[in-house]
Amino acid sequence: MMMTSPALRKAAPFASMLWACFSALFIVTIAFLLYVWTEKRIDRANELRYVSRSLVEELRQSSDDLTRMARTYVATGDPKYRKNYQEIIDIRDGRQARPQSYDNVYWDLVLEQQQRPRRDGHPVALMELIQNTPFTPAELSLLTRAKDESDRLTAIENKALAMRDFGGDDPMAVAAALALLFDDTYHRAKAAIMEPIAQVNESVERRSLEAVRSTSAEANLARAGFMLVALILLALLWRAKRNLDTALGCSVEQLQTAIGRLGRGDVSEPLVVRDGAGESVWTWLAGMQRNLARLDSERGLALARSQRVGRLYAALSQCNQSIVRSTSEQELFDDICGAVVTYGGMSMAWIGMIDAAGDGQPSNVSPAACAGDGTEYLNNLGISLDEELPEGRGPIGVCHRSGEPYWCQDFLKSPETAPWHARAARYGWAASAHLPLRRQGRIVGFFSAYSTTTEVFDAEVRELFVEMALDIEFALKNFDHDRKRELTEASLRKSEQHLRTIIETEPECIKVVDAHGRLLEMNAAGLKILEADSLEELQNHVLTDLILPEYRDAFIALHQRVINGENGHLEFRIQGLKGGQRWLETHAAPMYGADGEQRMLLGITRDITDRKLADERIQYLAHFDPLTGLPNRAQLQEHTLHALALARRNRESMALMMLDLDHFKDINDSLGHSVGDGLLCELAKRLRQGLREEDIVARLGGDEFIFVLQKAESQDAAEVARKLMDLIAQPFRVGTHDLKVTASIGIALFPADGADMETLLQRADAAMYQVKHAGRHDFRFFTAAMQQRAARHLQLVNALRYALERDQMQVVYQPQVSLPEQRIIGAEALLRWSTPELGVVSPVEFIPAAEESGLILPIGAWVLRQAVRQARAWLDDGLPPLVMAVNLSATQFRNTDLPELITQILQEEGLPPEYLELELTEGVALNDPQGAIAMMNNLHERGIRMSIDDFGTGYSSLSHLKKFKVYKLKIDKSFVRDISTDAEDKAIVSAIINMARSLGLKTIAEGVETAEQLEFLQQQHCNEMQGYLFSKPVPEQAFRQLMLEVVT
């Protein structure tokens, strides 16, 4: 607090007096300094006098010392005096260091051993010292003259010294030298030195005394002035003291005591201002005491706040320590609540967690941990998060909805805390803080603290609480991470155990090799492969020593590549510790060591010995027939291509023969495939014997063999064919069976019949096919006619593929007539085909082609659907019911989907099954009797009728025939054609009719063209007939017209 203006005015006289005192003090100081200065001048004059006299005395003394040393040396001849003499001259002239305090007696103190009494100083000439001393010019002139005279005396002395030096101890020489040092001349020279020195001493003395007297008078004047001014200063100080007391308003002792108390910080007792003190310093000091008391109170409040914040910092530190050392959430919550109370200065703290309702939504908050006084406050506290409830609109509810901390600075006056005012008053809660706790971004709880002081949560305290809440959230996150980590570690341990188990039980070798090729780890499978009883036993051997020599370099190169960071693969052979050899395949990859730098090789190795053997077997099978050991198609092609190239280059002929056993299928069917295989093996041995060394025989499959004869003309090929047929004709002994077989051979020649292997094979096959058709057991060469037939066959097959989609096929119908009633009772559906390119093609030609190419299935299905659809159409048109007969080929009959196909067509077209008849040839039924019986039974159960077509041309077995679900036999037209003239045909037809009758079957004769034939059939009581006598096969409209004519 600054003094007021009146106080300043009252203090002004004292200030003026104080300035006067300061001025007097300044004058006293000046007077004192002047006095001291005059005294210093006296001292300086005396000091200068002393210095001057000392230098003059040194000049005199040096002359005397030279005389004494010269005389002593001449008298004694002692060289030390000669040396001292020269040293005195050198010191005086500045050529040698000048001893300290040289102006006093020096040479009289030099000891016998030439020890100097004082230390040396710096070399300086005596005359230089004299010139630097404030002598008057007259004095300097006199001293210079004295020095010059001393130098002339030195010359006399040097002459005497030289005489002594040259005369030695000669008495006359000594006497002569001494005479020089003691004669009148010497004494006059000596006096010439001392006379100016005496004058200088007198002049210096006189000058110095005059200076001292003058300076002493000035000092007396200064002393008197100093005393006068000091008296004036004392008077001024007395007056200033009076003015000071008035300005202070108290005694100095009181002021000192008061200031001391204030200096010690004691502002508790106020200063009492007496009457009349006015605006004095004491009054100002009293005001300052009041201000300091106020500041002290504020400082106390700030200190309390600082201590509170400090305690919260300590609590925050404890919280951080708890986060580090706590092993569970409960332990963490307990420690944090305790730290906030113990270190943070809060009365009570608690952490509550949200309880979820039945629908999973947040509902209530329950205490999880608490600490401090009044924790009973939390009993049945009833905090809800439902905004509709009063308990849900409190601080925690607001905090939950806003997601921000809630600071209640006056708990008992805040409307949000109204439901808890009464309860809080019992415990003295004055302020509270509530902060949300989040886990994975979602509020899961709240951190609350209570204080008995209002307005306690200032900005800094709030920041500390927010930081504390963030630390709790961080700890919760860490707990989540720890739980995940523990689960992960457990999973890793389990995985590691599984991996260890897998590795140990893995049938393949797993090994780890270091960068130097040393084996570190290997599982049991690897030890077994290498025939080692233990890893230690295997580690006693160098791993590469177990690898066969031809694979070692490749293995070392693989090892180096993997150590350099690449993956690798290698197949190699090893020899185990017990001598067994195996093929191994290893896949290797780099693996880092524990230091993260050192690479190792991780290898997974499998035993591929069986695979290698299988590969060898595959390679063998790729070129040889596994049954007979003969070359297969691949090797045949390779050999044939080589033979063709050789023949083409040498312009030679070559023969390719195809051999097929006759009726080999009968052997397989009757004796079994093992006998058939044995026969093929024996046959292969014989076929090799019948060939030249350069020829080759190969088996294409089944009982089909190919021969390639190099440099062979047609005659050579024929001879080989006859030889082979003779070899084959000899009996074969296969097991317990003696077998005789024949073969059919087709021959094609290069280059006449073809220039490549495929052409030659096709034409040899065509030639062999002709042998088969001509009765087997023979050989034939390929001819142009065969080529034409093969081309025709290929042309037919290609055209058949598009016949249906191009609408080139047509179904015609031939009536079947009941002989007793002479009416149409059925129709046989017959297929006709014509194309623009080929014209009308006979069924005799295109049906076998369709069967061989597999096209008979879609064509047969189309015919069946057309026939069924037409039969339904006739019924719908009101014509009398009739049975539609459709022929089935062997391929169709063997199709297992046939019953479902027929049923589907009947259902889709709407024809009852009893109006459909399927005609089967004897061969179809007898090739697989049991299969035929099963198929027929299936069709019979579906209500479909069946008949045997072309009966009498096959090898029917009556035992099988009676098991077939057929109701009619069709007599082949080859028997009907000559029944008018041929007795045997008559007998056969009669026998068939009678046999059918006895079996309960009907008969129908096809190919009836004459009345005679019809008459005979009627006589034999044949049931039905069909043929040109009644009608040839006609289109649908013509057939309809026939039906109408018969009806009318």
KAVEN-V775655 format. One record per backbone hydrogen bond with DSSP energy under -0.5 kcal/mol. NH is the residue of the N-H (numbers start at 1). CO is the residue of the C=O. If there is no record, write none. Layout:
# KAVEN-V775655
NH&CO + NH&CO
This chain:
# KAVEN-V775655
8&4 + 9&5 + 10&6 + 11&7 + 12&8 + 12&9 + 13&9 + 15&11 + 16&12 + 17&13 + 18&14 + 19&15 + 20&16 + 21&17 + 22&18 + 23&19 + 24&20 + 25&21 + 26&22 + 27&23 + 28&24 + 29&25 + 30&26 + 31&27 + 32&28 + 33&29 + 34&30 + 35&31 + 36&32 + 37&33 + 38&34 + 39&35 + 40&36 + 41&37 + 42&38 + 43&39 + 44&40 + 45&41 + 46&42 + 47&43 + 48&44 + 49&45 + 50&46 + 51&47 + 52&48 + 53&49 + 54&50 + 55&51 + 56&52 + 57&53 + 58&54 + 59&55 + 60&56 + 61&57 + 62&58 + 63&59 + 64&60 + 65&61 + 66&62 + 67&63 + 68&64 + 69&65 + 70&66 + 71&67 + 72&68 + 73&69 + 74&70 + 75&71 + 76&72 + 77&73 + 81&78 + 82&78 + 83&79 + 84&80 + 85&81 + 86&82 + 87&83 + 88&84 + 89&85 + 90&86 + 91&87 + 92&88 + 93&89 + 94&90 + 94&91 + 95&90 + 96&90 + 98&122 + 99&97 + 100&119 + 102&99 + 104&101 + 109&106 + 110&107 + 111&115 + 114&111 + 121&98 + 126&92 + 127&92 + 129&125 + 130&126 + 131&127 + 132&128 + 133&130 + 135&133 + 140&136 + 141&137 + 142&138 + 143&139 + 144&140 + 145&141 + 146&142 + 147&143 + 148&144 + 149&145 + 150&146 + 151&147 + 152&148 + 153&149 + 154&150 + 155&151 + 156&152 + 157&153 + 158&154 + 159&155 + 160&156 + 161&157 + 162&158 + 163&159 + 164&160 + 165&161 + 166&162 + 167&163 + 168&164 + 170&167 + 174&170 + 175&171 + 176&172 + 177&173 + 178&174 + 179&175 + 180&176 + 181&177 + 182&178 + 182&179 + 183&179 + 187&183 + 188&184 + 189&185 + 190&186 + 191&187 + 192&188 + 193&189 + 193&190 + 194&190 + 195&191 + 196&192 + 197&193 + 198&194 + 199&195 + 200&196 + 201&197 + 202&198 + 203&199 + 204&200 + 205&201 + 206&202 + 207&203 + 208&204 + 209&205 + 210&206 + 211&207 + 212&208 + 213&209 + 214&210 + 215&211 + 216&212 + 217&213 + 218&214 + 219&215 + 220&216 + 221&217 + 222&218 + 223&219 + 224&220 + 225&221 + 226&222 + 227&223 + 228&224 + 229&225 + 230&226 + 231&227 + 232&228 + 233&229 + 234&230 + 235&231 + 236&232 + 237&233 + 238&234 + 239&235 + 240&236 + 241&237 + 242&238 + 243&239 + 244&240 + 245&241 + 246&242 + 247&243 + 248&244 + 249&245 + 255&251 + 256&252 + 257&253 + 258&254 + 259&255 + 260&256 + 261&257 + 262&258 + 263&259 + 264&260 + 265&262 + 266&261 + 267&265 + 270&268 + 273&271 + 274&272 + 277&274 + 280&278 + 281&247 + 282&248 + 284&280 + 285&281 + 286&282 + 287&283 + 288&284 + 289&285 + 290&286 + 291&287 + 292&288 + 293&289 + 294&290 + 295&291 + 296&292 + 297&293 + 298&294 + 299&295 + 300&296 + 301&297 + 302&298 + 303&299 + 304&300 + 305&301 + 306&302 + 307&303 + 308&304 + 309&305 + 310&306 + 311&307 + 312&308 + 313&309 + 314&310 + 315&311 + 316&312 + 317&313 + 318&314 + 319&315 + 320&316 + 321&317 + 322&318 + 323&319 + 324&320 + 325&321 + 326&322 + 332&328 + 333&329 + 334&330 + 335&331 + 336&332 + 337&333 + 338&334 + 339&335 + 340&336 + 341&337 + 342&338 + 343&339 + 344&339 + 345&341 + 346&340 + 347&450 + 348&450 + 349&371 + 350&448 + 351&369 + 352&446 + 353&366 + 354&444 + 355&364 + 357&361 + 360&357 + 363&355 + 364&355 + 365&383 + 366&353 + 368&351 + 369&351 + 371&349 + 373&347 + 375&372 + 377&374 + 378&375 + 379&376 + 381&378 + 383&365 + 384&382 + 384&391 + 385&363 + 387&385 + 389&386 + 392&389 + 393&390 + 398&394 + 399&395 + 400&396 + 401&397 + 402&398 + 403&399 + 406&434 + 408&406 + 408&432 + 409&407 + 411&430 + 413&410 + 414&410 + 417&414 + 418&415 + 420&417 + 421&418 + 424&420 + 425&421 + 426&422 + 427&423 + 427&424 + 428&424 + 429&424 + 430&451 + 431&451 + 432&408 + 433&449 + 434&406 + 435&447 + 437&445 + 439&442 + 442&439 + 444&437 + 445&437 + 446&352 + 447&435 + 448&350 + 448&446 + 449&433 + 450&348 + 451&431 + 455&409 + 456&453 + 458&456 + 462&458 + 463&459 + 464&460 + 465&461 + 466&462 + 467&463 + 468&464 + 469&465 + 470&466 + 471&467 + 472&468 + 473&469 + 474&470 + 475&471 + 476&472 + 477&473 + 478&474 + 479&475 + 480&476 + 481&477 + 482&478 + 483&479 + 484&480 + 485&481 + 486&482 + 487&483 + 488&484 + 489&485 + 490&486 + 491&487 + 492&488 + 493&489 + 494&490 + 495&491 + 496&492 + 497&493 + 498&494 + 499&495 + 500&496 + 501&497 + 502&498 + 503&499 + 504&500 + 505&501 + 506&502 + 509&605 + 511&603 + 512&521 + 513&601 + 514&518 + 517&514 + 520&512 + 521&512 + 523&510 + 527&523 + 528&524 + 529&525 + 530&526 + 531&528 + 532&527 + 538&534 + 539&535 + 540&536 + 540&537 + 541&538 + 545&542 + 546&542 + 546&543 + 547&544 + 548&573 + 551&548 + 552&548 + 552&549 + 553&549 + 555&551 + 556&552 + 557&553 + 558&554 + 559&555 + 560&556 + 561&557 + 562&558 + 563&559 + 564&560 + 565&562 + 566&561 + 568&588 + 570&586 + 572&584 + 574&582 + 575&546 + 576&580 + 577&530 + 579&576 + 582&574 + 584&572 + 585&606 + 586&570 + 587&604 + 588&568 + 588&586 + 589&602 + 591&600 + 593&598 + 596&593 + 600&591 + 601&513 + 602&589 + 602&600 + 603&511 + 603&601 + 604&587 + 605&509 + 605&603 + 606&585 + 608&583 + 608&606 + 609&583 + 612&608 + 613&609 + 614&610 + 615&611 + 616&612 + 617&613 + 618&614 + 619&615 + 620&616 + 621&617 + 622&618 + 623&619 + 623&620 + 624&620 + 625&630 + 629&625 + 631&697 + 632&623 + 636&632 + 637&633 + 638&634 + 639&635 + 640&636 + 641&637 + 642&638 + 643&639 + 644&640 + 645&641 + 646&642 + 647&643 + 648&644 + 649&645 + 650&646 + 651&647 + 652&647 + 654&750 + 655&709 + 656&748 + 657&707 + 658&746 + 659&705 + 660&744 + 661&703 + 662&742 + 664&661 + 667&663 + 668&664 + 669&665 + 670&666 + 671&667 + 672&667 + 672&668 + 676&672 + 677&673 + 678&674 + 679&675 + 680&676 + 681&677 + 682&678 + 683&679 + 684&680 + 685&681 + 686&682 + 687&683 + 688&684 + 689&685 + 690&686 + 691&688 + 695&692 + 696&708 + 698&706 + 699&631 + 700&698 + 700&704 + 701&704 + 704&701 + 705&659 + 706&698 + 707&657 + 708&696 + 709&655 + 709&707 + 710&708 + 711&653 + 712&653 + 712&709 + 717&713 + 718&714 + 719&715 + 720&716 + 721&717 + 722&718 + 723&719 + 724&720 + 725&721 + 726&722 + 727&723 + 728&724 + 729&725 + 730&726 + 730&727 + 732&739 + 734&732 + 734&737 + 735&733 + 737&734 + 739&732 + 739&737 + 741&728 + 744&660 + 745&778 + 746&658 + 747&780 + 748&656 + 750&654 + 753&749 + 754&749 + 760&756 + 761&757 + 762&758 + 763&759 + 764&760 + 765&761 + 766&762 + 767&763 + 768&764 + 769&765 + 770&766 + 771&767 + 772&768 + 773&769 + 774&770 + 775&772 + 776&771 + 778&743 + 780&745 + 782&747 + 787&783 + 788&784 + 789&785 + 790&786 + 791&787 + 792&788 + 793&789 + 794&790 + 795&791 + 796&792 + 797&793 + 798&794 + 799&795 + 800&796 + 801&797 + 802&799 + 803&800 + 804&800 + 806&802 + 807&804 + 808&803 + 810&832 + 812&810 + 812&830 + 813&1034 + 814&828 + 816&826 + 817&1025 + 818&823 + 819&817 + 819&1023 + 820&1023 + 822&818 + 823&818 + 825&816 + 826&816 + 827&883 + 828&814 + 829&827 + 829&885 + 830&812 + 830&828 + 832&810 + 833&841 + 834&808 + 835&839 + 839&835 + 841&833 + 845&842 + 846&842 + 847&843 + 849&845 + 850&846 + 851&847 + 852&848 + 853&849 + 854&850 + 854&851 + 855&850 + 856&850 + 857&854 + 859&855 + 860&856 + 861&857 + 862&858 + 863&859 + 864&860 + 865&861 + 866&862 + 867&863 + 868&864 + 869&865 + 870&866 + 871&867 + 872&868 + 873&869 + 874&870 + 875&871 + 876&872 + 877&873 + 878&875 + 879&874 + 883&825 + 884&915 + 885&827 + 885&883 + 886&917 + 887&829 + 888&919 + 893&889 + 894&890 + 895&892 + 896&894 + 898&895 + 901&897 + 902&898 + 903&899 + 904&900 + 905&901 + 906&902 + 907&903 + 908&904 + 909&905 + 910&906 + 911&906 + 915&912 + 916&913 + 917&884 + 918&945 + 919&886 + 919&917 + 920&918 + 920&947 + 922&949 + 925&921 + 926&922 + 927&923 + 928&924 + 929&926 + 932&928 + 933&929 + 934&930 + 935&931 + 936&932 + 937&933 + 938&934 + 939&935 + 940&936 + 941&937 + 942&938 + 942&939 + 943&940 + 944&939 + 945&913 + 945&916 + 947&918 + 948&968 + 949&920 + 949&947 + 951&948 + 951&970 + 953&950 + 958&956 + 961&957 + 962&958 + 963&960 + 964&960 + 964&961 + 966&964 + 967&946 + 968&946 + 969&1002 + 970&948 + 971&969 + 971&1004 + 972&951 + 975&972 + 976&972 + 977&973 + 979&976 + 981&978 + 982&978 + 983&981 + 986&982 + 987&983 + 988&984 + 989&985 + 990&986 + 991&987 + 992&988 + 993&989 + 994&990 + 995&991 + 996&992 + 997&993 + 998&994 + 999&995 + 1000&996 + 1000&997 + 1001&996 + 1002&967 + 1004&969 + 1005&1024 + 1006&971 + 1007&1026 + 1008&1026 + 1009&1007 + 1014&1010 + 1015&1011 + 1016&1012 + 1017&1013 + 1018&1014 + 1019&1015 + 1020&1016 + 1021&1018 + 1022&1017 + 1024&1003 + 1025&817 + 1026&1005 + 1029&1008 + 1030&1027 + 1031&1027 + 1034&813 + 1039&1035 + 1040&1036 + 1041&1037 + 1042&1038 + 1043&1039 + 1044&1040 + 1045&1041 + 1046&1042 + 1047&1043 + 1048&1044
